[in-house]
């Protein structure tokens, strides 16, 4: 959970570029307490050491679009697209943070992975803290692996007559994943652990398969999208489900692989 001071620092750290661009994000849900937007792949949620020169951030784009302060309550990796939830007041931010910490929020992702995993399963594999290259000063050297659990099910498969590796064909799968914990890069690291890395993952994936998708399908992104989030409303407590359509770049790959009917 992000404290109020850190939230304000993230909000106030934006440059003027976001205000001047006029760029708008798709609003998936909005009321007086929270807003959910469809974050595109490649957009940082807030200012980060990952790219000190970046001037576009989801926080500032939404703030300028709505004309009011917004408060981050969770994160999506820069290359991941999909549902991004933001609070519109400190009380909603506090309660949403508590809901995330208590495991009351369920997030559903779609991903394309190399190979064919089991039809369904649970990945229970603790993860050590993963640091960005500029954040070593924040490291806790004594911090051991933390519990990390992901549920998944396979939705579709394909075998292509293309020898990307040592075999005459290459196989890929569309999977639905639900992380039960919130470790950094959890889905990317968990599927790598299963030897089914995500396509487009330049850090945990395989370069030859990433290049194949780039050359064959003009796919230049991580094929991971947050497609749904369910949670109790922070003020009313009523169940809330928010879905996001796949970004065009992701949907195009799904269609080319013949998986359109497999998408929930």
N, C-alpha and C positions, 0 to 999 in steps of 0.2 A: 504494500500500500504506500502511495506517495503522500508525504505530509504536505500541509498547506503551503509552507514556505517554499518547498521545492517546486510545487505546482506553479506558484506565482513566478518563480525564477525562470521556469521553462516557458511560461507564457510571455513574460516581458523580454526574453532574450531574442526575440525575432527582429530581423532587419525589416526595412521598408519594402523589400522586393515582393513579399507575399501580398502586401496591401495593394501594390501597384499593378500586379498581374491580372487581377480580376478573375482568376481561376476559381472555379466552384467544384465542390465535390457532391456526388449524389447523396441526398439525404434519404436514409432508409426508415428512420423513425425520429419523431421529435415531440416532446411535450414540454412543460415548463421546468422539468427537472433534469432531463437528459436528452441527448441526441446521439443517433448512430449514423455514421456515414460509411460509404463504400470506398475504402482507401485503395488507390491504385498501386500496383507493384512499382517499386523504385522510389516511393515517397517516404521520407523519414517521418515518424510521428512527432518528434520534437528535436531541437538542437542537440547534436551529439558529437562526441569525439570521433565517431566513425567517419565523418566528413566535415571538417572544420569550415570548408568553403561553401557548403550548401546553404542556399537562401530560401528554399521552399520546405515548409513543414506543415503537416496536417493540422496541428494545433492552431497555427496562425491563419491558415486558409479557412478553417471552420469559424474561428473567431471573427474574421473579417466578413465572412459570408453571413453570419447571424447578427453581427453587430453587438456582440456581448462576450464576456469572458467565458472560457470553457476550461474544464479541469480534466486532465488525463486520469483514467482509473485502471487501464491495462495497456499493453503494448502489442504491436505487431511488428515483426522484423521488416526492415526496409524492403526486401524483395517479395514479401508476402502481401497479397491483396485480400480485400474482404472487409467484414464487419469490424468497425472500430467504434467503441463506445466511449462517449465523453459526458461528464456531468456538467450541469449548467449552474450549480450553486454548491457552496462548500458542504452543506448538509447531505446533499445527494452524493457528492464525491466520497464523503466519509462512509456512508452506508453502503455504497457500491464497493468501496475498498474492503469493507468488512465481509461483504458477500463473496467476493473473490477469495479472500483469505480463508473463509469457512468452507470453500468448495461448493457453494450454492449456485455457482454459475457454470453452465455447461457450454463448451465451445465445440463446434463441429467443423472439420476441415476436409477439403478434397485435395488429393495429391496424386501425381503420376510417379510411379516408382519403377526402377529397373527390375526385371524378373517377375516371377509369379509367387507372391507370398501365400500362406495358408488362407483358407476362405475367411476365417476370422481368428482373432487372437487378442491376447493382452501382453504388452511389452512391459515387464516389471524389471527395470534396469536402472539402478542409481547412477546419477550423473555428477561429475565434479564441476566446480564453478568454471565457466568458460569466459575468458576475458578478451576484451578488444585490445588491440595492440597499444592503445593510448591510455588504458585504464589499469595498468599494472599497479599503480599507487593505491588502488582501491582493493587490492587482493588481500585475502586472508589466507596466508600460507598453511595455517593449521586446519582449515576447513575441509572436511572429508567429503566423500560422495553423498549427495542428498537423494532421498527417495524420489523416483520419477516413474509414473505409470501412464501408459497410453493404451486405449482400446481401439481396435480397428476391425474393419471388414472389407473384403475385396468386392468390388462392384463390377469390374470388367477386365478382360485381358485381351492381348493381341500378340500374335507372333508374326514378325515381319521377315521377308526373305532378304535380309540385309546383314552381312557379317561384320557387325560393329566390333565384336571381340574375336575370340578364337573359334566361335561356332558359326555355322553357315546361316543361322537365323538369329534374330534378337527378339526378346520377349519383354513386354511392359504391362503394367497393371494400373488401373484406376482404383484408388482406395479411399475409404472414408475413415477419418481418424478423430478420436475424441480424447484429448489429453486430460488426465485426471489430476495432474499437478502442473505447475507453471514454470518449469526450468527453462533456462535460456536455450534456444534452438532445440527444444526437446524433440519435436517430431523429426527434424532433420537428423539428429544424432541417434534417435531410437531406430529409425529405418535403416540407417547405416549399420547399426549394430546387428540388424537382421540380414545384412548383406543385400538389402533392397533399397539403395540410396535414392533420394528424390532427384528427378530430372531437373536440370538447371541449377543445382546446388553447387556453387563454385568452391565452397569450403569443405563440405562433407560428401560431395558426390563424386562422379567419375567423369573426367574430362572428355573421354571419347564418346560417351553417350550424350553428354551435353552438346558436343559439337555436331553429332548426328541430328539431334533435334533442331539445332540452329540451322544447319545446312538443308535439311529435308523439309522442315515445317516452319522455317523462319521464326523459331521460338528462341527468344533471347532473354528469358526470365525464368525464375524459379517457379515450377509448377506446383504451387501450394497456395490455397485460398481458404480463408475463413468464411464459410458459407452460411453459418447460422450460430446464433448465440441465444441461450435461454436463461432466464434469471427471474427472481422475484423483483417486482418494481421496488425501487429503494424507498419510496414513500408510502405507497398503498399496499405493498406486499403481494399484489396480484401477479400471477404468472405472466411473463412477457417473452415472446419469441420473435426474434428479428432475423430475417434472412437477407442474403445479398446475392444478386446474380453474378455469374462468373464474368470477369473482365474479358473483353473481346479477344485478347491475345491468348488467353487460356481456353476460351470456348472454341476458338478456331482449331486448336490442337485436338480437343475432344471430338469435334466433328470429323476431322481428317482421319482419326483413328477408328471411327465408327462407333463411338461410345455415347452418342447423344442421348439415346434412350435409357442409358444406365445411370444418368445423373439424376439424383433424387429431386 
